[in-house]
Amino acid sequence: METKRKRLSREQKWDKAIVDLINQMFIIAGHDVTYDDILGKENWFMEYTMTVEQGEEFKKWGKKYLMKNLNLYAKWAEREMMWFSLQYGLKYSNWEEYHK
């Protein structure tokens, strides 16, 4: 007898998406850290950095992820990635080079 998988609720999908986005952000930024490592730490996002280029790569990856896994339209996925970056994004190590 085959067991049916329980479908995730919308809230559970978002919770999973946040974990997946944080993990991928660390991968793209080149840090050997996962969501589980930073769970419960305050201001963990201030301890790590990424370049502007890595940030753009991450936003592009995140947009595709959100469109596929949460069925968001492109514009909505971009907006969600902007909010994600504000809330959880890493500092840019080379920000001054782009804004002189």
Phi and psi restraints in degrees (value plus and minus 20) as a CYANA .aco file:
   2 GLU   PHI    -108.9   -68.9
   2 GLU   PSI     113.8   153.8
   3 THR   PHI    -111.5   -71.5
   3 THR   PSI     119.2   159.2
   4 LYS   PHI    -104.9   -64.9
   4 LYS   PSI     121.4   161.4
   5 ARG   PHI     -96.9   -56.9
   5 ARG   PSI     118.7   158.7
   6 LYS   PHI    -100.6   -60.6
   6 LYS   PSI     112.9   152.9
   7 ARG   PHI     -93.7   -53.7
   7 ARG   PSI     122.6   162.6
   8 LEU   PHI     -97.2   -57.2
   8 LEU   PSI     124.3   164.3
   9 SER   PHI     -94.4   -54.4
   9 SER   PSI     148.3   188.3
  10 ARG   PHI     -79.3   -39.3
  10 ARG   PSI     -62.5   -22.5
  11 GLU   PHI     -84.4   -44.4
  11 GLU   PSI     -61.0   -21.0
  12 GLN   PHI     -85.7   -45.7
  12 GLN   PSI     -56.6   -16.6
  13 LYS   PHI     -83.5   -43.5
  13 LYS   PSI     -61.1   -21.1
  14 TRP   PHI     -86.7   -46.7
  14 TRP   PSI     -61.5   -21.5
  15 ASP   PHI     -79.5   -39.5
  15 ASP   PSI     -64.5   -24.5
  16 LYS   PHI     -84.9   -44.9
  16 LYS   PSI     -59.7   -19.7
  17 ALA   PHI     -81.6   -41.6
  17 ALA   PSI     -62.0   -22.0
  18 ILE   PHI     -81.7   -41.7
  18 ILE   PSI     -64.0   -24.0
  19 VAL   PHI     -82.7   -42.7
  19 VAL   PSI     -66.8   -26.8
  20 ASP   PHI     -83.6   -43.6
  20 ASP   PSI     -60.6   -20.6
  21 LEU   PHI     -85.6   -45.6
  21 LEU   PSI     -63.9   -23.9
  22 ILE   PHI     -83.4   -43.4
  22 ILE   PSI     -64.5   -24.5
  23 ASN   PHI     -80.8   -40.8
  23 ASN   PSI     -64.3   -24.3
  24 GLN   PHI     -87.8   -47.8
  24 GLN   PSI     -55.2   -15.2
  25 MET   PHI     -79.9   -39.9
  25 MET   PSI     -64.0   -24.0
  26 PHE   PHI     -85.1   -45.1
  26 PHE   PSI     -59.0   -19.0
  27 ILE   PHI     -82.2   -42.2
  27 ILE   PSI     -70.0   -30.0
  28 ILE   PHI     -82.8   -42.8
  28 ILE   PSI     -57.3   -17.3
  29 ALA   PHI     -96.9   -56.9
  29 ALA   PSI     -29.7    10.3
  30 GLY   PHI      62.8   102.8
  30 GLY   PSI       4.9    44.9
  31 HIS   PHI    -123.4   -83.4
  31 HIS   PSI     119.2   159.2
  32 ASP   PHI    -109.8   -69.8
  32 ASP   PSI      42.8    82.8
  33 VAL   PHI    -155.7  -115.7
  33 VAL   PSI     130.0   170.0
  34 THR   PHI    -147.6  -107.6
  34 THR   PSI     152.9   192.9
  35 TYR   PHI     -75.0   -35.0
  35 TYR   PSI     -62.0   -22.0
  36 ASP   PHI     -81.5   -41.5
  36 ASP   PSI     -51.5   -11.5
  37 ASP   PHI     -90.1   -50.1
  37 ASP   PSI     -50.6   -10.6
  38 ILE   PHI    -121.1   -81.1
  38 ILE   PSI     -25.4    14.6
  39 LEU   PHI     -77.9   -37.9
  39 LEU   PSI     104.0   144.0
  40 GLY   PHI      69.0   109.0
  40 GLY   PSI     -28.5    11.5
  41 LYS   PHI    -106.7   -66.7
  41 LYS   PSI     115.9   155.9
  42 GLU   PHI    -104.7   -64.7
  42 GLU   PSI     123.2   163.2
  43 ASN   PHI      32.7    72.7
  43 ASN   PSI      15.0    55.0
  44 TRP   PHI     -80.4   -40.4
  44 TRP   PSI     -50.7   -10.7
  45 PHE   PHI     -88.8   -48.8
  45 PHE   PSI     -33.9     6.1
  46 MET   PHI    -105.6   -65.6
  46 MET   PSI     -31.7     8.3
  47 GLU   PHI    -105.3   -65.3
  47 GLU   PSI     -36.5     3.5
  48 TYR   PHI    -144.2  -104.2
  48 TYR   PSI     135.6   175.6
  49 THR   PHI    -151.8  -111.8
  49 THR   PSI     145.0   185.0
  50 MET   PHI    -166.2  -126.2
  50 MET   PSI     141.4   181.4
  51 THR   PHI    -102.9   -62.9
  51 THR   PSI     146.1   186.1
  52 VAL   PHI     -80.9   -40.9
  52 VAL   PSI     -60.0   -20.0
  53 GLU   PHI     -82.9   -42.9
  53 GLU   PSI     -62.4   -22.4
  54 GLN   PHI     -84.2   -44.2
  54 GLN   PSI     -57.0   -17.0
  55 GLY   PHI     -82.4   -42.4
  55 GLY   PSI     -61.9   -21.9
  56 GLU   PHI     -86.2   -46.2
  56 GLU   PSI     -61.2   -21.2
  57 GLU   PHI     -81.3   -41.3
  57 GLU   PSI     -62.3   -22.3
  58 PHE   PHI     -84.7   -44.7
  58 PHE   PSI     -63.6   -23.6
  59 LYS   PHI     -81.4   -41.4
  59 LYS   PSI     -59.6   -19.6
  60 LYS   PHI     -85.5   -45.5
  60 LYS   PSI     -64.3   -24.3
  61 TRP   PHI     -82.5   -42.5
  61 TRP   PSI     -65.7   -25.7
  62 GLY   PHI     -82.1   -42.1
  62 GLY   PSI     -59.9   -19.9
  63 LYS   PHI     -80.3   -40.3
  63 LYS   PSI     -67.6   -27.6
  64 LYS   PHI     -82.8   -42.8
  64 LYS   PSI     -61.4   -21.4
  65 TYR   PHI     -79.7   -39.7
  65 TYR   PSI     -68.8   -28.8
  66 LEU   PHI     -86.1   -46.1
  66 LEU   PSI     -57.1   -17.1
  67 MET   PHI     -85.1   -45.1
  67 MET   PSI     -61.4   -21.4
  68 LYS   PHI     -95.4   -55.4
  68 LYS   PSI     -68.2   -28.2
  69 ASN   PHI    -108.1   -68.1
  69 ASN   PSI     -43.9    -3.9
  70 LEU   PHI    -137.8   -97.8
  70 LEU   PSI     -14.7    25.3
  71 ASN   PHI      35.0    75.0
  71 ASN   PSI      22.9    62.9
  72 LEU   PHI    -110.7   -70.7
  72 LEU   PSI     127.6   167.6
  73 TYR   PHI     -88.5   -48.5
  73 TYR   PSI     137.6   177.6
  74 ALA   PHI     -75.3   -35.3
  74 ALA   PSI     -68.1   -28.1
  75 LYS   PHI     -83.6   -43.6
  75 LYS   PSI     -60.3   -20.3
  76 TRP   PHI     -86.7   -46.7
  76 TRP   PSI     -61.1   -21.1
  77 ALA   PHI     -83.3   -43.3
  77 ALA   PSI     -60.1   -20.1
  78 GLU   PHI     -81.6   -41.6
  78 GLU   PSI     -63.8   -23.8
  79 ARG   PHI     -83.4   -43.4
  79 ARG   PSI     -62.7   -22.7
  80 GLU   PHI     -83.7   -43.7
  80 GLU   PSI     -56.7   -16.7
  81 MET   PHI     -88.2   -48.2
  81 MET   PSI     -54.2   -14.2
  82 MET   PHI     -84.3   -44.3
  82 MET   PSI     -64.1   -24.1
  83 TRP   PHI     -83.9   -43.9
  83 TRP   PSI     -61.1   -21.1
  84 PHE   PHI     -80.4   -40.4
  84 PHE   PSI     -65.1   -25.1
  85 SER   PHI     -83.0   -43.0
  85 SER   PSI     -57.9   -17.9
  86 LEU   PHI     -85.2   -45.2
  86 LEU   PSI     -60.0   -20.0
  87 GLN   PHI    -103.8   -63.8
  87 GLN   PSI     -61.5   -21.5
  88 TYR   PHI    -143.3  -103.3
  88 TYR   PSI     -25.1    14.9
  89 GLY   PHI     -83.7   -43.7
  89 GLY   PSI     128.2   168.2
  90 LEU   PHI     -99.5   -59.5
  90 LEU   PSI     137.8   177.8
  91 LYS   PHI     -87.8   -47.8
  91 LYS   PSI     129.2   169.2
  92 TYR   PHI    -108.0   -68.0
  92 TYR   PSI     109.5   149.5
  93 SER   PHI    -100.0   -60.0
  93 SER   PSI     -42.4    -2.4
  94 ASN   PHI    -141.8  -101.8
  94 ASN   PSI      13.0    53.0
  95 TRP   PHI     -80.7   -40.7
  95 TRP   PSI     -59.7   -19.7
  96 GLU   PHI     -82.0   -42.0
  96 GLU   PSI     -53.5   -13.5
  97 GLU   PHI     -80.3   -40.3
  97 GLU   PSI     -51.3   -11.3
  98 TYR   PHI    -112.2   -72.2
  98 TYR   PSI     -34.2     5.8
  99 HIS   PHI    -152.4  -112.4
  99 HIS   PSI      42.8    82.8
